[in-house]
Amino acid sequence: MVVGYLELLILIPLLAAVGILCGLRARPVAVAAALANLVWGIFVWANFDASQPKGLCPQMPNPERIIFADPKITLSLGMDGMSLVLMLLTVLVTFAAVWMSPTCAALGNKARLYYASPLLIGAGALGAFLSTDLFFFFSFHELALIPTFLMIGMMGHGEDRIGAAWKITIYLGVGSLILLAGLLALVGASGANSFSMVDLQAAAASGAFDAGTQKWIYLTLLIGFGILIALFPFHSWAAPAYAAAPTPVAMMHAGVLKKFGLYGLLRVALPLLPLGHEAWANWIMVLLLGNILYIGLITIVQDRLDKMLGYSSVMHMGYIFLGIVALNPIGLNGAVLLMFAHGVSIALLFALAGELRKGVPTLDMTTMGGLGKSVPILCFAFAFAAFASIGLPGFANFAAEILVFFGGFKDYHGGPLGSLQITTILALWGVVISAVYMLRAFRHIFQGEPKASRTVTDLGRTGRLGAALLILVLLVAGIYPSLLLDVLPGSVQTILGQK
């Protein structure tokens, strides 16, 4: 049996995770698998060919495996520019999460589960981003959620970790059920008797979905994906879960897995149900402002670093929704680039928060202070991560947010402001809010007089290499965003329904 190049991206972390759980040495195997997948992902990116139907050169095999004939369910993987960007995000954050994890000696008998979990989450995310069949698109995401729930409940932080594990399980379980209902309704209404995205696109092009059908199916998908994304007002699960999660799980879920819902809207809902999106666009604008402004203000008043980062992650989803609702090439390019930039920057911030937790278990910023003198490398890395999250020029986040804001005004030609332009102007205040809470956190943690009761060790060689890698990626993608943007025109054309 020929193993496809894209299948290998999923199999490497999946088989490594199984091997670790079966007794292989946890850290060496996990690091080797994550590094191999990162190298393989870069190789696939270097061989990406936008002119090919599935993005790969003809010499790179990518078989389609029929699992069930009626209805048609196939294990089929494909890649366009958007899934390529998210694949790169996944392999990068997976490697960083594994590389920056504690040693097996520090973890004791929990090491196997600790190292297997980010690999399983990464494999599930890759499967979801690369699947061209709705059945596996959904199933791979559910695979990635299982270790997330287990790790928070079994190895999480704080006294409320069990409550946080139940909360995220219930919220995301309900979201997944609603999403599943929407996907089944989509397949049923298409008349194609197939879960293949290619077949569903052909059905949509032939007029299988009337305006009324599109409206209610799109709403169902929006609620399902929205809960998984933490779209306001379905956001309350995210910050407590990230605060309680072990560091690699927080890195993987906030950095990678949360992008599944955004990817699903762009991959499934928008191309197949454009009239449904149009019907609910104004409501989406209201909700995304809830993410940016309301949750942004909540973020400012947080005293715990982990919760502040959790709410910050939820807030920034609003910017990506703004790029989606703009529904033009500039806004959509910005949305995809921001998914990548946010994923890298929030993963770096959670990794550094994990280092601080070793000395301040509660991560209460009011009990810190003056750490910049004792941990200069960690302070330097946190400053870079904070500047990237704020959207300072030179970082990928800045390039992405500029595109999103420009996308909001692309179709404005003077006269009264439309709802999209008003939303964009209000969303700009989020940049100010981001600067306030990030700079406040930096001041509380690293400036002022040192607290004698707090001792935090600086980043070791492993932590420095991991942080340097993520910072370098943010800078390179910020200075040369065309490295990622140049692969997106085909994806954007598909979303907009252009031939």
VEXDREN-2710 file (C-alpha; in Angstrom, 1 decimal):
% VEXDREN-2710
k/r/px/py/pz
1/MET/0.0/0.0/0.0
2/VAL/1.4/3.4/-1.0
3/VAL/1.4/5.9/1.7
4/GLY/0.7/9.4/0.4
5/TYR/3.0/12.4/1.2
6/LEU/0.1/14.1/3.1
7/GLU/-0.8/10.9/4.9
8/LEU/2.8/10.8/6.2
9/LEU/2.3/14.1/7.9
10/ILE/-0.5/12.6/10.0
11/LEU/1.1/9.2/10.5
12/ILE/4.4/10.4/11.9
13/PRO/3.0/12.0/15.0
14/LEU/0.2/9.5/15.4
15/LEU/2.5/6.4/15.3
16/ALA/5.0/8.2/17.6
17/ALA/2.2/8.9/20.1
18/VAL/1.1/5.3/20.0
19/GLY/4.7/4.1/20.4
20/ILE/5.2/6.3/23.4
21/LEU/2.0/5.1/25.1
22/CYS/3.2/1.5/24.4
23/GLY/6.5/2.0/26.2
24/LEU/9.0/3.8/23.9
25/ARG/11.1/6.5/25.5
26/ALA/8.9/9.5/25.7
27/ARG/11.0/12.6/25.1
28/PRO/13.5/11.2/22.5
29/VAL/10.7/9.7/20.4
30/ALA/8.4/12.7/20.7
31/VAL/11.2/15.2/19.8
32/ALA/12.4/13.1/16.9
33/ALA/8.8/12.7/15.5
34/ALA/8.0/16.4/15.9
35/LEU/11.2/17.4/14.2
36/ALA/10.8/14.9/11.4
37/ASN/7.3/16.2/10.8
38/LEU/8.5/19.8/10.8
39/VAL/11.2/19.0/8.2
40/TRP/8.7/17.0/6.2
41/GLY/6.1/19.9/6.3
42/ILE/8.8/22.3/5.1
43/PHE/9.6/19.9/2.3
44/VAL/5.9/19.6/1.3
45/TRP/5.7/23.4/1.3
46/ALA/8.8/23.7/-0.9
47/ASN/7.2/21.3/-3.4
48/PHE/3.7/22.9/-3.3
49/ASP/2.3/23.5/-6.8
50/ALA/-0.8/25.7/-6.9
51/SER/-1.5/24.6/-10.4
52/GLN/-2.2/21.0/-9.3
53/PRO/-5.7/20.0/-8.1
54/LYS/-4.4/18.9/-4.7
55/GLY/-1.4/21.3/-4.5
56/LEU/1.3/18.6/-4.8
57/CYS/3.6/17.9/-7.7
58/PRO/2.6/14.8/-9.8
59/GLN/5.5/12.8/-8.4
60/MET/4.2/13.1/-4.9
61/PRO/1.6/10.3/-4.5
62/ASN/-1.7/11.1/-2.7
63/PRO/-4.1/8.2/-2.9
64/GLU/-7.8/8.3/-2.3
65/ARG/-9.2/5.5/-0.2
66/ILE/-12.9/4.7/-0.4
67/ILE/-14.1/3.7/3.1
68/PHE/-17.8/3.5/2.3
69/ALA/-19.6/3.6/-1.0
70/ASP/-23.2/4.6/-0.1
71/PRO/-23.0/7.4/1.1
72/LYS/-19.6/8.0/-0.3
73/ILE/-17.0/8.4/2.4
74/THR/-13.3/8.6/1.4
75/LEU/-10.1/9.0/3.2
76/SER/-8.8/11.7/0.9
77/LEU/-6.3/14.4/1.6
78/GLY/-5.6/17.5/-0.4
79/MET/-3.9/20.8/0.0
80/ASP/-4.4/24.3/-1.2
81/GLY/-2.7/27.5/0.0
82/MET/-4.9/27.9/3.0
83/SER/-4.4/24.3/4.3
84/LEU/-0.7/24.7/3.5
85/VAL/-0.4/27.7/5.8
86/LEU/-2.3/25.9/8.6
87/MET/-0.2/22.7/8.1
88/LEU/3.0/24.8/8.6
89/LEU/1.5/26.3/11.7
90/THR/0.6/22.9/13.1
91/VAL/4.0/21.2/12.6
92/LEU/5.8/24.3/13.9
93/VAL/3.8/24.6/17.1
94/THR/3.8/20.9/17.7
95/PHE/7.6/20.8/17.6
96/ALA/7.8/23.8/19.9
97/ALA/5.3/22.3/22.4
98/VAL/7.2/19.0/22.5
99/TRP/10.7/20.6/22.5
100/MET/9.9/23.0/25.4
101/SER/8.2/20.4/27.6
102/PRO/9.8/19.4/30.9
103/THR/12.2/16.4/31.1
104/CYS/10.8/12.9/31.7
105/ALA/12.6/12.9/35.1
106/ALA/10.6/16.0/36.1
107/LEU/7.3/14.5/34.9
108/GLY/7.8/11.0/36.5
109/ASN/5.2/8.4/35.5
110/LYS/3.1/11.0/33.6
111/ALA/5.8/11.5/31.0
112/ARG/4.2/9.2/28.4
113/LEU/0.8/10.8/28.4
114/TYR/2.4/14.3/28.6
115/TYR/4.5/13.7/25.5
116/ALA/1.9/11.7/23.5
117/SER/-0.8/14.3/23.9
118/PRO/0.6/17.2/21.8
119/LEU/1.5/14.6/19.1
120/LEU/-2.1/13.3/19.1
121/ILE/-3.5/16.9/19.0
122/GLY/-1.1/17.7/16.2
123/ALA/-2.1/14.6/14.2
124/GLY/-5.8/15.4/14.6
125/ALA/-5.3/19.0/13.6
126/LEU/-3.3/18.0/10.5
127/GLY/-6.0/15.5/9.5
128/ALA/-8.7/18.1/9.8
129/PHE/-6.8/20.7/7.8
130/LEU/-5.9/18.3/5.0
131/SER/-9.1/16.2/4.7
132/THR/-11.2/16.7/1.6
133/ASP/-14.1/14.6/3.1
134/LEU/-16.4/16.0/5.7
135/PHE/-16.5/12.8/7.7
136/PHE/-12.8/12.7/8.3
137/PHE/-12.7/16.5/8.6
138/PHE/-14.9/16.2/11.6
139/SER/-13.5/13.0/13.0
140/PHE/-9.9/14.1/13.0
141/HIS/-10.9/17.2/15.0
142/GLU/-12.7/15.0/17.6
143/LEU/-9.5/12.9/17.8
144/ALA/-7.6/16.0/18.8
145/LEU/-10.1/16.9/21.5
146/ILE/-9.7/13.7/23.5
147/PRO/-6.2/14.3/24.8
148/THR/-7.1/17.9/25.4
149/PHE/-9.9/16.9/27.9
150/LEU/-7.7/14.2/29.5
151/MET/-4.7/16.3/30.0
152/ILE/-6.6/19.2/31.6
153/GLY/-8.4/16.9/34.0
154/MET/-5.5/14.6/34.9
155/MET/-2.4/16.9/34.7
156/GLY/-3.8/20.4/34.7
157/HIS/-3.0/23.3/37.1
158/GLY/-5.0/24.8/39.9
159/GLU/-7.8/23.5/42.2
160/ASP/-10.4/24.1/39.5
161/ARG/-8.8/22.0/36.8
162/ILE/-11.6/19.3/37.0
163/GLY/-14.2/22.0/36.7
164/ALA/-12.4/23.5/33.7
165/ALA/-12.0/20.0/32.1
166/TRP/-15.8/19.4/32.5
167/LYS/-16.6/22.9/31.2
168/ILE/-14.5/22.6/28.0
169/THR/-15.8/19.0/27.5
170/ILE/-19.4/20.1/27.7
171/TYR/-19.0/23.3/25.6
172/LEU/-17.0/21.7/22.9
173/GLY/-19.1/18.5/23.0
174/VAL/-22.2/20.5/22.4
175/GLY/-20.5/22.6/19.7
176/SER/-19.4/19.4/18.0
177/LEU/-22.9/17.9/18.1
178/ILE/-24.4/21.1/16.6
179/LEU/-21.6/21.1/13.9
180/LEU/-22.3/17.5/13.1
181/ALA/-26.0/18.3/12.7
182/GLY/-25.1/21.1/10.3
183/LEU/-22.7/19.0/8.3
184/LEU/-25.2/16.1/8.0
185/ALA/-27.9/18.6/6.9
186/LEU/-25.5/20.0/4.3
187/VAL/-24.8/16.6/2.8
188/GLY/-28.5/15.7/2.9
189/ALA/-29.6/18.9/1.2
190/SER/-27.0/18.6/-1.5
191/GLY/-28.5/15.4/-3.0
192/ALA/-25.0/14.2/-3.8
193/ASN/-25.1/11.3/-1.3
194/SER/-21.4/12.0/-0.6
195/PHE/-19.3/13.6/2.1
196/SER/-16.6/14.6/-0.5
197/MET/-16.0/18.4/-0.5
198/VAL/-15.5/18.2/-4.2
199/ASP/-18.9/16.6/-4.8
200/LEU/-20.5/19.1/-2.5
201/GLN/-18.9/22.0/-4.3
202/ALA/-20.3/20.6/-7.6
203/ALA/-23.7/20.3/-6.0
204/ALA/-23.6/23.9/-4.8
205/ALA/-22.5/25.1/-8.2
206/SER/-25.5/23.4/-9.8
207/GLY/-27.9/25.2/-7.4
208/ALA/-28.6/22.4/-4.9
209/PHE/-29.0/24.9/-2.0
210/ASP/-31.7/27.5/-2.2
211/ALA/-31.5/30.7/-0.2
212/GLY/-33.7/29.4/2.6
213/THR/-31.7/26.2/3.0
214/GLN/-28.5/28.1/2.9
215/LYS/-29.6/30.4/5.7
216/TRP/-30.5/27.9/8.3
217/ILE/-27.7/25.4/7.5
218/TYR/-25.2/28.3/7.7
219/LEU/-26.6/29.4/11.0
220/THR/-26.2/25.8/12.4
221/LEU/-22.6/25.7/11.1
222/LEU/-21.9/29.2/12.5
223/ILE/-23.1/28.2/16.0
224/GLY/-21.1/24.9/15.9
225/PHE/-17.9/26.4/14.6
226/GLY/-18.5/29.5/16.8
227/ILE/-18.5/27.5/20.0
228/LEU/-15.3/25.8/19.0
229/ILE/-13.7/29.2/18.1
230/ALA/-15.0/30.8/21.3
231/LEU/-17.0/33.4/19.4
232/PHE/-18.9/35.7/21.7
233/PRO/-21.1/34.8/23.6
234/PHE/-19.9/31.2/23.5
235/HIS/-16.5/32.2/24.9
236/SER/-16.6/31.4/28.6
237/TRP/-15.0/28.0/28.3
238/ALA/-11.7/29.1/26.8
239/ALA/-9.8/31.2/29.4
240/PRO/-10.4/28.8/32.4
241/ALA/-9.5/25.8/30.2
242/TYR/-6.2/27.4/29.0
243/ALA/-5.4/28.5/32.5
244/ALA/-5.8/25.0/33.8
245/ALA/-4.2/23.2/30.9
246/PRO/-0.6/21.9/30.9
247/THR/1.6/24.2/28.9
248/PRO/1.9/22.0/25.7
249/VAL/-1.9/21.5/25.6
250/ALA/-2.5/25.3/26.0
251/MET/0.0/25.9/23.2
252/MET/-1.6/23.4/20.9
253/HIS/-5.2/24.2/21.5
254/ALA/-5.0/28.0/21.6
255/GLY/-2.3/28.1/18.8
256/VAL/-3.6/25.4/16.5
257/LEU/-6.8/23.6/17.3
258/LYS/-9.0/26.7/17.8
259/LYS/-8.2/27.6/14.1
260/PHE/-10.3/24.5/13.1
261/GLY/-13.6/26.4/13.4
262/LEU/-12.2/29.4/11.4
263/TYR/-10.8/27.0/8.8
264/GLY/-14.2/25.3/8.6
265/LEU/-16.1/28.5/7.9
266/LEU/-13.6/29.3/5.1
267/ARG/-13.4/25.8/3.7
268/VAL/-17.0/24.6/4.0
269/ALA/-19.6/27.3/5.0
270/LEU/-18.6/30.3/2.8
271/PRO/-17.9/28.5/-0.5
272/LEU/-21.0/26.3/-0.3
273/LEU/-23.4/28.7/1.4
274/PRO/-22.6/32.2/0.3
275/LEU/-26.2/33.4/0.6
276/GLY/-26.4/32.0/4.1
277/HIS/-23.3/34.0/5.0
278/GLU/-24.8/37.2/3.5
279/ALA/-28.0/36.7/5.6
280/TRP/-26.1/36.6/8.9
281/ALA/-23.1/38.9/8.1
282/ASN/-24.5/41.8/10.1
283/TRP/-25.0/39.6/13.2
284/ILE/-21.5/38.3/12.8
285/MET/-20.2/41.8/12.9
286/VAL/-22.0/42.4/16.2
287/LEU/-20.6/39.2/17.7
288/LEU/-17.0/39.9/16.6
289/LEU/-17.1/43.3/18.3
290/GLY/-18.1/41.4/21.4
291/ASN/-14.9/39.4/21.1
292/ILE/-12.7/42.5/20.5
293/LEU/-14.2/45.1/22.8
294/TYR/-16.1/43.3/25.5
295/ILE/-13.6/40.5/26.0
296/GLY/-10.8/42.9/25.5
297/LEU/-11.9/44.9/28.5
298/ILE/-12.3/41.7/30.5
299/THR/-8.7/40.9/29.6
300/ILE/-7.4/44.2/30.9
301/VAL/-8.6/43.5/34.5
302/GLN/-7.1/40.0/34.8
303/ASP/-4.5/39.6/37.5
304/ARG/-3.5/36.0/36.5
305/LEU/-1.2/35.8/33.5
306/ASP/-2.7/32.5/32.2
307/LYS/-6.2/33.8/32.2
308/MET/-5.1/37.0/30.7
309/LEU/-3.5/35.1/27.8
310/GLY/-6.6/32.9/27.5
311/TYR/-8.9/36.0/27.1
312/SER/-6.4/37.6/24.8
313/SER/-6.6/34.6/22.5
314/VAL/-10.4/34.8/22.5
315/MET/-10.3/38.5/21.8
316/HIS/-8.1/38.1/18.7
317/MET/-10.5/35.7/17.1
318/GLY/-12.6/38.8/16.5
319/TYR/-10.0/40.2/14.1
320/ILE/-10.0/37.0/12.1
321/PHE/-13.8/37.1/11.9
322/LEU/-13.5/40.7/10.6
323/GLY/-11.3/39.5/7.8
324/ILE/-13.8/36.8/7.0
325/VAL/-16.9/39.0/7.0
326/ALA/-15.1/41.5/4.8
327/LEU/-15.3/38.8/2.1
328/ASN/-12.7/40.3/-0.3
329/PRO/-9.2/39.1/-1.2
330/ILE/-7.5/41.6/1.1
331/GLY/-9.6/40.7/4.1
332/LEU/-9.4/36.9/3.5
333/ASN/-5.6/37.0/3.0
334/GLY/-5.4/38.9/6.3
335/ALA/-7.6/36.4/8.1
336/VAL/-5.5/33.4/7.0
337/LEU/-2.2/35.1/7.8
338/LEU/-3.6/36.2/11.2
339/MET/-4.5/32.6/12.0
340/PHE/-0.9/31.7/11.4
341/ALA/0.6/34.7/13.3
342/HIS/-1.8/34.4/16.2
343/GLY/-1.1/30.7/16.5
344/VAL/2.7/31.2/16.7
345/SER/2.6/34.2/19.1
346/ILE/0.0/32.8/21.5
347/ALA/1.9/29.4/21.6
348/LEU/5.1/31.4/22.5
349/LEU/3.3/33.3/25.2
350/PHE/1.9/30.2/26.8
351/ALA/5.3/28.5/26.7
352/LEU/6.9/31.5/28.5
353/ALA/4.0/31.5/31.0
354/GLY/4.8/27.8/31.7
355/GLU/8.4/28.8/32.5
356/LEU/7.2/31.5/34.9
357/ARG/4.8/29.0/36.6
358/LYS/7.8/27.1/37.9
359/GLY/8.5/29.9/40.3
360/VAL/5.0/31.4/40.6
361/PRO/2.5/28.5/40.5
362/THR/-0.6/30.7/40.5
363/LEU/0.8/33.1/37.8
364/ASP/-0.7/36.0/39.9
365/MET/1.0/39.1/38.3
366/THR/0.4/41.1/41.5
367/THR/2.8/38.9/43.4
368/MET/5.5/39.2/40.8
369/GLY/7.7/42.2/39.9
370/GLY/11.3/42.9/39.0
371/LEU/11.9/39.6/37.4
372/GLY/13.6/41.3/34.4
373/LYS/16.8/41.5/36.5
374/SER/17.0/37.8/37.3
375/VAL/15.6/36.3/34.1
376/PRO/16.8/38.6/31.3
377/ILE/16.5/36.1/28.5
378/LEU/12.9/35.2/29.5
379/CYS/12.1/38.9/29.8
380/PHE/13.5/39.5/26.3
381/ALA/11.5/36.7/24.8
382/PHE/8.3/37.8/26.5
383/ALA/8.8/41.3/25.2
384/PHE/9.1/40.0/21.7
385/ALA/6.0/37.8/22.1
386/ALA/4.0/40.7/23.6
387/PHE/5.0/43.1/20.9
388/ALA/4.0/40.5/18.3
389/SER/0.6/40.0/20.0
390/ILE/0.0/43.7/20.1
391/GLY/0.7/44.0/16.4
392/LEU/4.0/45.9/16.4
393/PRO/5.4/46.6/12.9
394/GLY/7.9/43.9/11.8
395/PHE/5.9/41.0/13.1
396/ALA/3.5/38.8/11.2
397/ASN/0.6/39.9/13.4
398/PHE/1.0/43.5/12.2
399/ALA/1.0/42.5/8.5
400/ALA/-2.1/40.4/9.0
401/GLU/-4.1/43.0/11.0
402/ILE/-3.3/45.7/8.5
403/LEU/-4.7/43.5/5.8
404/VAL/-7.8/42.8/7.8
405/PHE/-8.4/46.5/8.5
406/PHE/-7.8/47.4/4.8
407/GLY/-10.2/44.7/3.8
408/GLY/-12.9/46.4/5.9
409/PHE/-12.5/49.5/3.7
410/LYS/-11.7/48.0/0.3
411/ASP/-15.2/48.4/-1.1
412/TYR/-15.8/51.9/0.5
413/HIS/-15.8/54.7/-2.1
414/GLY/-16.9/57.6/-0.1
415/GLY/-20.3/58.7/1.2
416/PRO/-22.0/57.3/4.3
417/LEU/-20.2/54.6/6.2
418/GLY/-21.6/51.1/5.9
419/SER/-21.9/48.5/8.6
420/LEU/-18.6/46.9/7.7
421/GLN/-16.7/50.2/7.9
422/ILE/-18.3/51.1/11.2
423/THR/-17.4/47.7/12.6
424/THR/-13.8/48.1/11.4
425/ILE/-13.4/51.5/13.0
426/LEU/-14.7/50.1/16.3
427/ALA/-12.5/47.1/16.0
428/LEU/-9.4/49.4/15.7
429/TRP/-9.9/50.2/19.4
430/GLY/-8.9/46.6/20.1
431/VAL/-5.3/47.5/19.1
432/VAL/-5.3/50.0/22.0
433/ILE/-6.8/47.5/24.4
434/SER/-4.2/44.9/23.4
435/ALA/-1.4/47.3/24.1
436/VAL/-2.8/48.2/27.5
437/TYR/-3.1/44.6/28.8
438/MET/0.1/43.3/27.4
439/LEU/2.2/46.3/28.6
440/ARG/0.5/46.1/32.0
441/ALA/1.4/42.4/32.2
442/PHE/5.0/43.2/31.3
443/ARG/5.3/45.9/33.9
444/HIS/3.8/43.8/36.6
445/ILE/6.0/40.8/35.9
446/PHE/9.4/42.2/34.9
447/GLN/9.7/45.8/36.1
448/GLY/9.6/47.3/39.6
449/GLU/11.3/46.0/42.7
450/PRO/11.9/42.2/42.9
451/LYS/9.7/40.2/45.3
452/ALA/12.0/38.3/47.7
453/SER/9.6/35.4/47.9
454/ARG/9.6/34.7/44.2
455/THR/12.5/33.0/42.4
456/VAL/12.2/32.2/38.8
457/THR/15.0/30.5/36.8
458/ASP/15.9/31.9/33.4
459/LEU/15.3/30.0/30.1
460/GLY/17.7/27.2/29.7
461/ARG/19.2/26.1/26.4
462/THR/16.1/24.2/25.4
463/GLY/13.8/27.0/26.2
464/ARG/16.0/29.6/24.4
465/LEU/16.1/27.5/21.2
466/GLY/12.3/27.0/21.2
467/ALA/11.5/30.6/21.9
468/ALA/14.1/31.8/19.3
469/LEU/12.5/29.6/16.7
470/LEU/9.0/31.0/17.2
471/ILE/10.3/34.6/17.4
472/LEU/12.3/34.1/14.2
473/VAL/9.2/32.8/12.4
474/LEU/7.1/35.8/13.5
475/LEU/9.8/38.1/12.3
476/VAL/10.4/36.4/8.9
477/ALA/6.6/36.2/8.2
478/GLY/6.3/39.8/9.3
479/ILE/9.1/41.1/7.1
480/TYR/8.3/38.8/4.2
481/PRO/4.5/38.0/4.5
482/SER/4.6/37.1/0.8
483/LEU/6.1/33.8/1.8
484/LEU/2.7/32.8/2.9
485/LEU/0.4/35.2/1.0
486/ASP/1.7/34.1/-2.4
487/VAL/0.2/30.6/-1.9
488/LEU/-3.3/32.0/-1.1
489/PRO/-4.8/33.3/-4.3
490/GLY/-6.3/30.0/-5.3
491/SER/-7.9/29.4/-1.9
492/VAL/-9.3/32.9/-1.9
493/GLN/-10.8/32.5/-5.4
494/THR/-12.5/29.3/-4.2
495/ILE/-14.0/31.0/-1.2
496/LEU/-15.3/33.9/-3.2
497/GLY/-16.6/31.6/-5.9
498/GLN/-14.4/33.0/-8.7
499/LYS/-13.4/30.9/-11.6
END
